[in-house]
């Protein structure tokens, strides 16, 4: 079994044994999408939008470089991992 497949199998096994059924992945980077919204790049190679649209979505950290930098390493729930979705590309 290739190392990449082994890692994926291990993550899936941890997921199945955990009480929290959502995969948590670390933020490793950011980019802007075509509409100018911030997108986090997760350690699993999936992307997730992180918008600041008060009062509905309150993430003031996303609008500044310092705020985004401070959140590197934060773990977010990755629904794409839960769905075994393919990796995203910029």
Z-matrix of the N, CA and C atoms (Angstrom, degrees):
N
C 1 1.455
C 2 1.527 1 108.33
N 3 1.322 2 116.81 1 132.65
C 4 1.459 3 121.04 2 178.82
C 5 1.518 4 110.27 3 -67.36
N 6 1.327 5 115.62 4 154.89
C 7 1.460 6 120.82 5 -177.95
C 8 1.529 7 111.20 6 -58.86
N 9 1.332 8 117.39 7 -40.77
C 10 1.467 9 121.65 8 -179.89
C 11 1.534 10 110.38 9 -62.49
N 12 1.326 11 116.76 10 -42.71
C 13 1.467 12 120.77 11 179.33
C 14 1.525 13 110.73 12 -67.57
N 15 1.316 14 116.02 13 -36.97
C 16 1.454 15 120.90 14 178.60
C 17 1.528 16 110.78 15 -64.48
N 18 1.339 17 116.69 16 -43.19
C 19 1.462 18 120.96 17 177.82
C 20 1.526 19 110.66 18 -61.02
N 21 1.334 20 116.58 19 -43.49
C 22 1.459 21 120.79 20 -179.63
C 23 1.525 22 110.33 21 -64.48
N 24 1.334 23 117.29 22 -42.39
C 25 1.457 24 121.08 23 178.86
C 26 1.528 25 110.86 24 -63.26
N 27 1.338 26 116.60 25 -39.44
C 28 1.461 27 121.18 26 178.79
C 29 1.527 28 110.61 27 -65.61
N 30 1.336 29 117.30 28 -44.54
C 31 1.463 30 120.83 29 177.98
C 32 1.530 31 110.36 30 -59.96
N 33 1.331 32 116.57 31 -43.08
C 34 1.461 33 120.34 32 -179.98
C 35 1.526 34 110.76 33 -64.53
N 36 1.331 35 117.36 34 -39.19
C 37 1.460 36 120.99 35 178.86
C 38 1.526 37 110.74 36 -65.29
N 39 1.324 38 117.29 37 -43.23
C 40 1.469 39 121.49 38 177.39
C 41 1.519 40 109.83 39 -61.29
N 42 1.320 41 116.07 40 -42.37
C 43 1.463 42 121.71 41 179.00
C 44 1.529 43 110.53 42 -59.93
N 45 1.329 44 117.25 43 -45.87
C 46 1.465 45 120.91 44 -177.78
C 47 1.525 46 112.41 45 -66.40
N 48 1.328 47 117.31 46 -29.62
C 49 1.455 48 121.43 47 -178.60
C 50 1.523 49 113.74 48 -88.75
N 51 1.326 50 117.42 49 -14.23
C 52 1.464 51 120.07 50 -175.86
C 53 1.529 52 111.31 51 -83.34
N 54 1.333 53 115.07 52 157.54
C 55 1.463 54 120.63 53 175.38
C 56 1.518 55 110.95 54 -75.95
N 57 1.318 56 116.38 55 -34.14
C 58 1.465 57 122.00 56 178.25
C 59 1.517 58 107.48 57 -88.71
N 60 1.298 59 117.58 58 111.96
C 61 1.459 60 121.93 59 -172.66
C 62 1.526 61 113.54 60 -86.75
N 63 1.306 62 117.93 61 21.96
C 64 1.457 63 121.39 62 176.59
C 65 1.520 64 109.01 63 -115.33
N 66 1.335 65 116.29 64 128.91
C 67 1.467 66 120.66 65 178.04
C 68 1.523 67 109.09 66 -67.94
N 69 1.302 68 116.24 67 133.90
C 70 1.466 69 121.68 68 176.03
C 71 1.521 70 108.14 69 -105.22
N 72 1.329 71 115.13 70 131.46
C 73 1.464 72 120.89 71 -178.76
C 74 1.524 73 108.91 72 -131.59
N 75 1.317 74 116.23 73 145.75
C 76 1.469 75 121.53 74 -178.37
C 77 1.523 76 111.70 75 -79.77
N 78 1.329 77 115.09 76 145.09
C 79 1.465 78 121.50 77 172.45
C 80 1.523 79 107.21 78 -74.87
N 81 1.336 80 116.74 79 125.11
C 82 1.467 81 120.85 80 179.91
C 83 1.525 82 112.39 81 -117.76
N 84 1.327 83 117.68 82 -8.55
C 85 1.461 84 120.30 83 179.68
C 86 1.518 85 111.25 84 -177.81
N 87 1.342 86 114.77 85 179.80
C 88 1.462 87 122.08 86 -177.69
C 89 1.523 88 109.42 87 -143.20
N 90 1.313 89 115.47 88 156.09
C 91 1.462 90 121.08 89 167.05
C 92 1.524 91 108.48 90 -154.96
N 93 1.315 92 115.23 91 162.50
C 94 1.465 93 120.93 92 176.08
C 95 1.517 94 109.23 93 -93.11
N 96 1.341 95 117.02 94 139.70
C 97 1.462 96 119.70 95 174.87
C 98 1.530 97 109.22 96 -84.36
N 99 1.320 98 116.28 97 -178.00
C 100 1.469 99 120.76 98 -176.32
C 101 1.527 100 112.99 99 -65.87
N 102 1.345 101 117.68 100 -20.19
C 103 1.469 102 121.54 101 178.32
C 104 1.531 103 111.80 102 -92.42
N 105 1.337 104 117.38 103 -1.93
C 106 1.456 105 120.84 104 179.67
C 107 1.516 106 114.31 105 87.61
N 108 1.333 107 116.75 106 14.06
C 109 1.462 108 121.25 107 177.07
C 110 1.528 109 109.91 108 -92.33
N 111 1.344 110 116.11 109 145.60
C 112 1.461 111 120.89 110 -179.82
C 113 1.519 112 111.10 111 -76.85
N 114 1.312 113 114.73 112 140.33
C 115 1.459 114 123.44 113 179.51
C 116 1.523 115 107.37 114 -128.20
N 117 1.347 116 116.55 115 130.16
C 118 1.462 117 119.10 116 175.29
C 119 1.515 118 109.29 117 -86.53
N 120 1.315 119 114.59 118 145.55
C 121 1.461 120 121.99 119 173.82
C 122 1.524 121 105.50 120 -104.35
N 123 1.323 122 116.20 121 120.90
C 124 1.456 123 121.23 122 -175.64
C 125 1.522 124 111.26 123 -95.70
N 126 1.322 125 116.21 124 160.20
C 127 1.462 126 121.88 125 -177.47
C 128 1.524 127 112.67 126 -62.22
N 129 1.315 128 117.62 127 -18.36
C 130 1.464 129 122.24 128 179.46
C 131 1.530 130 111.85 129 -87.82
N 132 1.343 131 117.56 130 2.22
C 133 1.467 132 124.52 131 -177.47
C 134 1.525 133 113.03 132 73.66
N 135 1.325 134 117.43 133 21.18
C 136 1.460 135 121.45 134 170.27
C 137 1.528 136 108.27 135 -101.20
N 138 1.320 137 115.69 136 156.41
C 139 1.465 138 122.37 137 177.83
C 140 1.526 139 109.03 138 -111.91
N 141 1.341 140 115.53 139 153.51
C 142 1.460 141 120.75 140 178.23
C 143 1.514 142 108.54 141 -149.48
N 144 1.336 143 117.05 142 130.76
C 145 1.462 144 120.60 143 177.02
C 146 1.526 145 110.20 144 -67.48
N 147 1.320 146 115.65 145 141.20
C 148 1.466 147 122.34 146 173.31
C 149 1.521 148 107.10 147 -131.62
N 150 1.305 149 114.89 148 96.82
C 151 1.465 150 120.56 149 -176.33
C 152 1.518 151 110.76 150 -102.82
N 153 1.319 152 114.71 151 152.01
C 154 1.462 153 122.00 152 172.05
C 155 1.519 154 106.15 153 -113.32
N 156 1.345 155 116.04 154 101.24
C 157 1.465 156 121.56 155 -178.36
C 158 1.526 157 109.63 156 -134.89
N 159 1.337 158 115.11 157 71.23
C 160 1.463 159 118.01 158 -178.45
C 161 1.534 160 110.72 159 -61.99
N 162 1.299 161 119.93 160 149.46
C 163 1.469 162 127.87 161 4.03
C 164 1.532 163 113.04 162 -88.79
N 165 1.309 164 117.64 163 0.50
C 166 1.465 165 120.52 164 -174.75
C 167 1.525 166 112.86 165 -78.72
N 168 1.307 167 117.33 166 -45.16
C 169 1.466 168 122.60 167 179.02
C 170 1.515 169 106.93 168 -126.10
N 171 1.326 170 116.26 169 118.53
C 172 1.466 171 120.59 170 -175.08
C 173 1.526 172 110.51 171 -113.65
N 174 1.321 173 115.89 172 92.50
C 175 1.468 174 122.49 173 176.72
C 176 1.527 175 109.42 174 -132.27
N 177 1.327 176 118.19 175 70.27
C 178 1.462 177 120.04 176 -177.18
C 179 1.522 178 113.61 177 -61.55
N 180 1.338 179 117.92 178 -23.32
C 181 1.463 180 121.88 179 -178.96
C 182 1.516 181 112.46 180 -63.29
N 183 1.324 182 117.49 181 -23.12
C 184 1.464 183 119.86 182 -174.08
C 185 1.537 184 112.45 183 -76.26
N 186 1.319 185 117.72 184 -18.14
C 187 1.463 186 119.47 185 -174.26
C 188 1.531 187 114.27 186 -86.15
N 189 1.345 188 117.29 187 -8.81
C 190 1.463 189 119.38 188 178.27
C 191 1.525 190 110.25 189 -121.61
N 192 1.311 191 115.25 190 150.22
C 193 1.468 192 120.03 191 177.59
C 194 1.530 193 110.85 192 -61.46
N 195 1.327 194 116.02 193 -41.86
C 196 1.469 195 120.28 194 -179.91
C 197 1.531 196 110.52 195 -63.04
N 198 1.322 197 117.05 196 -40.61
C 199 1.466 198 121.23 197 178.82
C 200 1.515 199 111.82 198 -63.69
N 201 1.337 200 115.91 199 -45.30
C 202 1.466 201 119.88 200 178.83
C 203 1.524 202 110.98 201 -63.72
N 204 1.322 203 116.05 202 -42.00
C 205 1.468 204 120.28 203 179.93
C 206 1.526 205 111.06 204 -61.74
N 207 1.324 206 116.29 205 -39.15
C 208 1.467 207 121.92 206 -179.39
C 209 1.530 208 111.16 207 -64.81
N 210 1.322 209 118.12 208 -27.67
C 211 1.463 210 121.47 209 -176.93
C 212 1.532 211 113.63 210 -89.87
N 213 1.331 212 117.81 211 -4.28
C 214 1.464 213 119.28 212 175.98
C 215 1.523 214 109.04 213 -57.46
N 216 1.314 215 116.71 214 133.48
C 217 1.457 216 121.53 215 -178.70
C 218 1.521 217 113.84 216 94.09
N 219 1.338 218 117.18 217 -15.94
C 220 1.458 219 120.94 218 176.46
C 221 1.524 220 109.41 219 -62.94
N 222 1.309 221 117.27 220 138.98
C 223 1.462 222 120.97 221 178.76
C 224 1.526 223 110.44 222 -91.55
N 225 1.327 224 115.25 223 129.28
C 226 1.461 225 121.99 224 175.56
C 227 1.520 226 109.07 225 -115.71
N 228 1.324 227 116.49 226 154.49
C 229 1.455 228 120.76 227 173.21
C 230 1.524 229 108.91 228 -69.75
N 231 1.317 230 117.35 229 132.51
C 232 1.460 231 121.42 230 179.30
C 233 1.533 232 109.56 231 -114.66
N 234 1.327 233 115.32 232 101.05
C 235 1.459 234 120.62 233 179.49
C 236 1.529 235 111.33 234 -67.69
N 237 1.327 236 116.29 235 -27.53
C 238 1.462 237 119.33 236 179.04
C 239 1.525 238 110.75 237 -66.54
N 240 1.340 239 117.65 238 -35.39
C 241 1.465 240 120.68 239 174.52
C 242 1.528 241 109.94 240 -64.49
N 243 1.329 242 115.42 241 -41.76
C 244 1.461 243 119.78 242 179.02
C 245 1.529 244 111.21 243 -58.68
N 246 1.327 245 115.61 244 -31.60
C 247 1.465 246 121.44 245 -177.26
C 248 1.536 247 111.99 246 -94.74
N 249 1.334 248 116.76 247 3.66
C 250 1.476 249 121.75 248 -175.27
C 251 1.518 250 111.97 249 52.50
N 252 1.320 251 116.18 250 40.32
C 253 1.468 252 122.10 251 -179.22
C 254 1.538 253 110.22 252 -72.33
N 255 1.342 254 116.78 253 152.20
C 256 1.466 255 119.25 254 176.89
C 257 1.528 256 110.97 255 -66.32
N 258 1.324 257 115.84 256 161.03
C 259 1.460 258 121.51 257 179.06
C 260 1.525 259 110.50 258 -62.91
N 261 1.327 260 115.72 259 150.39
C 262 1.459 261 121.43 260 176.96
C 263 1.518 262 110.22 261 -88.70
N 264 1.326 263 115.79 262 161.52
C 265 1.465 264 121.97 263 177.80
C 266 1.516 265 109.23 264 -132.91
N 267 1.341 266 116.15 265 146.20
C 268 1.474 267 120.98 266 177.65
C 269 1.516 268 108.65 267 -75.16
